[in-house]
Amino acid sequence: MDPNYSLTYLFRDDTFSISDTTKIVEKMKQIKTLEKKYGEQIKFRKDGRQCYVLINRKQIAGSTLDGLYEKLWELEYGRQNASLSDLYPEFMLWKRDSIGASAQTLRYYRTLWEDFLDNTPISEIPLAELKVKDFTTYFRSITRKRNITKKRFVNLKSLLNGIYAYAIEDELVDCNPIRDVNCKQLTFKPVNNNDEVFTIEERNRLLAHLELDDGIYSLAIQLAFHLVARIGELLALRFDDISGNSIRIQGQYLSIIEMNDDLSFTSRECKNVEHVKGYADCGYRTQPLTPKTLDIIRKLRLLNPDGEFILMNNGKQLTANMFNKKLKRFCEQVGIRPLSSHKIRFSSASILHQQGMPLPALQKLLGHTTTAMTLHYLRSVETLEDTEKLMEKALG
């Protein structure tokens, strides 16, 4: 019979859908797979009421052959045999819908999955079979050549721990073997943190150059260097947030990213949101305004006399992307290495601590929930020449 005619016949009265056909094809594939593996082992009882298979001396039985096949398929390929690869998509959606993780976090998880776990042997082994030894071997393999930083490794572990938390909640496994891996034995890619911030000398050179230009982006970058705010917080500042010689930080202007059901990501328009970094009691805070900072804000008001937000150009708020492009250009003009807006925050925090600001006060200023995070921000902001002079002065 002509195959096209056959399909036309099946769908002639709309009682048989394409979905039904797909299910039948999948079922036939399952039966063919099971027949190939268990066909010769299937036995029927004398009364014909039941068929069964012995697997490792355990009897798997069904009242019908189809029923037996369903049990065998579940045993062989069912959810209790789910691997990291099987659970990763479910975990991502669970993290989005039930836990409320940000799209930025989920996108970073996807990057980690693609870089370290996708199509790897360990990701295909059923979770219930994975042991401490398996993860010890895997962790050694990705750190042996020191090609991953400790920070990235910790984030990778966070992703794996998250998948296990999801599996435990869904009662697929009872425990997480990763918790018992001795990670102190591992070696990581060294990071030169001092290359990640503007030194005092670079900051001074850049500010001296920017002070010759009263354009919106020049003033915006100057404001960033005189506050200790995240770029999103800086862009969301309103003139109404100013009270005397202080300013209230209480929101962010962000490019909204959403994760779709197929785990792809879509960028939406930028918009102002309530503070989303850390806990609200730490994120919402007040920062003092120095005379220099007030002068920069005065110049910004002249550029934007009727605007609601401090950083606006032609009636629209500045974006982080354009801010960083302009910052890079200004850095190149004065001959210093281009760094991102976030490194301005690192530099300001480090300079304040160097000048004697106590750690608790700095933590509050930055809006951090822990002193450990604040310590992570502290870098050496001296040049090598400055260090040499200090050593010569102190040690002779």
N, C-alpha and C positions, 0 to 999 in steps of 0.2 A: 504494500500500500504506500502511496506517495506520502512522505512525512508531513508535508504542508497540509495535505488533505486531512491527515489524522488529527493534527492540532486544531484545524478548523472544525472538525466534527466534535472534538472534546469541548470546545468553547461555544458551540452553536446556540445553547440556551442560557448562557451566563450562569450556569450552576457550577461550573468548574473554572476556578480562577488561576491566574499565573502563579499566585502564592501557593495554591494547592499543588500545582505541578512541581514547584521548587521543593516543597516538603517531601513529595513522593520520590523525587530524584535523590534528595539527601538521604532518605530512608533506605533506598536501594543501594546507595554507596556504603552506608553503615553495614547493611546485611552482607554485602559482598566482602567487606573488610573482615567481618566476624566469621563468615564462612571459611575464608582462607586460613584464619588462625585457629578456629575451634571446630570447624565442620566435622572432622573425623573423630573428635572427642565427645560429641554430643550423643547421649544415650537416652533411650525411651523406656519407661517402665512397661511392664507386661500388660498392665491394664490400659495403656495408651493415654492415661490422663495427665501424665507429667513427663517432662524431659529435663535432663540435667547435665552438668559438666563438673568434673572434679578438678579444682585448681589448688595446688599445694595442699592436697588432702581435704580441702573444704568443698562442700557440695553447693553449687549454685543451681537452683532449680526454677522452673517456670511451668505454669499450667498449660501454656501453649508455647510453640516455637518462637512466635513473635515476642511473647512475654519474656522468654529466656534471653532473646537477643537484646531486649531493652535493659535487662539487668547486667548483661555482659558489657554492653556499651557504657553504662554508667560506671561499672567497676573499672573498665579500661580507660575511658576517656571522660568520665564524669567530673563534676565540680570538686569532689574531694581530691582529685589529681591535678587541680589547677596549679599552674606554674607562675613565676613572677611575670612572665610574658602575658599569660592569660589574665592576671589580676591587675596589671598596670593600667589598662584603660578604665576598668571599673573603679580603681582607686582614685584616678584623676577626677572622674565625675563625682565620686563620693566626697572627695576633698572640696570640690567646688560647691556642691549642693547641700551637703550635710554639715561640713565644717566651716564653710564660708571662706576658704583660702582665696587670696587675691590672685588675679590673673598673672601678675608678675611672678609670684611664687610658682604657680603652675607652669608657666613658660620656662622658668629655670629648671624645674623638675624634668620637663620634656627634653631640655638640652642635655641634662645629666644622663637621662635614659638613653638618648641617641648616641652619646659619646662613650658610655661605659657599659651598657647592659643590653642594648638592642642586638638581637641575633647572636648572643653569646651562649655557650653551653649551660652556664649556671642559670640563665633566665628561662631555660626550657625544662629544667628538672622540676617535678612536682614539689610544691612547697613542703608537703608532709615528709618528704624524703631528704630534704636539705639538713645538713648537720653543721655543727661548729667548724669542723674540719674543712668543709666545703667553702665556707666564707673566709676562713683563714687562708686557704690556698688562693682563693680569688683575690683577696685584698693584697696578698704578697705579689701576685702577678701584675697588678696595676700600679704598685708603688715601688717595685724592685729597682726600676731605672730612674727613680725620682722624677717622674714626668707628671706628677699631680701634686698640687700644693695641699697642705694640711687643711686649709679652709675648704677647698673644693671636696676633699675626701670626706670631711665632716658633713658637708651638705649631701653628698652621695649616700652616706650612712643614714642621714635623715630621711631621704627618699625610701630607702629599703626598710627602715623601721616603720615608716608610714604604711607601706604595703602590708607589712606583718600586722600592724595594729588593725588595719581593715580586715585582714584574714582572720584574726583572733576574734574580732567583734562578730564576724559572720560564721564563727565556729568551724572554720576550715582547718585550723591548727590550734594547738593549745599554748604554744610558747614561741618565743623569738630567739633563735640560736645566735643571732648577731650580738646580743647583749653579752654573751660569754666569750667573744673573740678578744684576745689580748692584742690591742692595737698599739701598745707601747713599743712593740718590736718593729713596727713599720717605719720606713724612711720616706721623707717627702721632699718635694722640690723646694729649694730655698727661695725666699722672697726678700728682695731688698726694699724694705718699706720706706727707706729714706728717699727713694726715687719717686715716691707716690704723692709728694706734697710740694707746694711752693715753699722755697726757703725764704727767710726774712729778706735776703738780698734780692731775690726774684720778685717778691711781693712789692718791695719798695720801688724797683725799676718799673714794674708794670703800672703801679698807681701813679708814679710821676708822669708817665706817658699818658695815662687816661685823664689826668687832671687838666691836660691841655685841650680836651675835647668834652664839650657839654652835650653831646648827643645822647639819645635815650639809652643805647646799649653801653656806652662808656659809663654813664651814671649808674646803670643797673649793675654792672660788674663792680664798680666801686662800692655800691651798697652791699653787695654780697661779701666783700672783703671786710666790711665794718660791722657786719652782723654774724651770727653763728647759726644760720638757718639752712634748712634743706632747700634745694632749688624750687621744689613745688611750693614750699611754704613762702619763700621769697616772692614768687610770682603771684601768690594769692593775697598779699598784704594790701589792706585798704587804708586810705587816709584816716578813716574813722577808727582804725585800730590804734592810732596814736593817742596817748594821754600824757600830756606834759612831756617829760623826758624819757618816756618808755613806750614800747609798742607791744601789742598783744598778738601772739602767734596762735591761730586757731583754725587754720584750714590749709588746703593745698590746691594748686591748680595743676591737674594731671591729664595726661593723655590716657583716656580710658581704654583698656584692653579687655576683651571678653574671650573666654574659651568656649568654643562651639562643642556640640555633642560628639563630633568626630575628632576632637582634641586639636583642631586647628585653632588659630587665634585671629581675631579681627580687631583692628584698631578703630576706635570710635573717635569722635571729636573731643578736644580738650574741654574739661569743665571743672568748676570749683566743687570740692567735696569737703566734708568734715575731716578732721585730722585722722589719718588712717595708719600712721606709723607709730607702733608701740601702743601703750595703754593711754587712755584719754587723760588720766590724772598727771601723766608725765608730758604727753604731747602738747597739751594746752599750757602755755607758759608766757611769761612776760620777759622781754629783754630790754635792758637800758639802752638809751640812745646818747651817744657821745656828741659833743658839739660838732665834730666833723660829720657824723652821720646825719644830724639835723640839717646841716648845710646842704648835703647831697639831696635830702628829701625836699628841701626848699626849691632846689633847682629842678627837681622832677615835677613839682607842683606847677612851676612856671611853664613847663612843656605840656602839662596836662591839667589845666586849671579847672576843668569841669568833670574830670574822670573820677570814678569810684575807686579804682585800683591804683596803687602807686606806680606800678610798672605797666604802662600802656603806650601803644604806638598807633596813631590814627584810629583811636577809639577801641582798639582791641588789645587784650592782654598779651604780653610777650610769652613766647613758648620756650620750653627748656631746650628744644632742638636748635632754635635760632640763637638763643643765648650762648650755647656752647660753640656754635660756629663762629660767632663774633669773638668769643673769648680766645679761641684758637688763632684767629687772625691777629688779634692784638698781641698775643704772645709771640707770634712770628715776627711782628713788626719790631719788637724790642729784643729779639734774639734769644728768647728763653724757650724751653721745651713746653709744648702745649699740654695742658692737663685739663681735666673736666671740672665742671662747676662743683662737683662733690668734693674735689680736692681742696677747694677754697675753704670749705668747712673744716676739713682735717687740719689745714694750715692754721686757721684762726684758733682752733681749739688748742693746738700744740703751742702756739705763741702765748696764749693766755696762761696755760699751765707753766710754761717756762718763766713767765713774768710773776709767778707766785699765786695764781688763783687756785684755791684748794679744790681737791678732786670732787667733793660733794657739790660745791657751787658750780663747777664746770659741768657736772652730770646734769644738774637741774637746768642749766643754760642750754645744753644740747637737747634736752628732752629725752634723755636715755632712761631706761627702766633699771639698769644695773651699772655699777661702777666698772664691771668687766668690759662692757661695751665702750665706755668712755676711755678706758685704758687702751683699747684697740685703736682709738683715734689718735693717740699721742705718738708723734714722730719727732725725729731730730730735724729742726728747721735751720740749723747752722750749715754753712758751706764747709767744705773740707779745709779751706784756708782759715775760716773762723775757728774751727776746732784746733788747728795747728797753733794759732796764736794763743788760744786759751791754755793749751798744754805747755807752751813755752813760758807763759806767764806763771802758771801754777807749779810746774815741775822743773823749770829751768832748762 
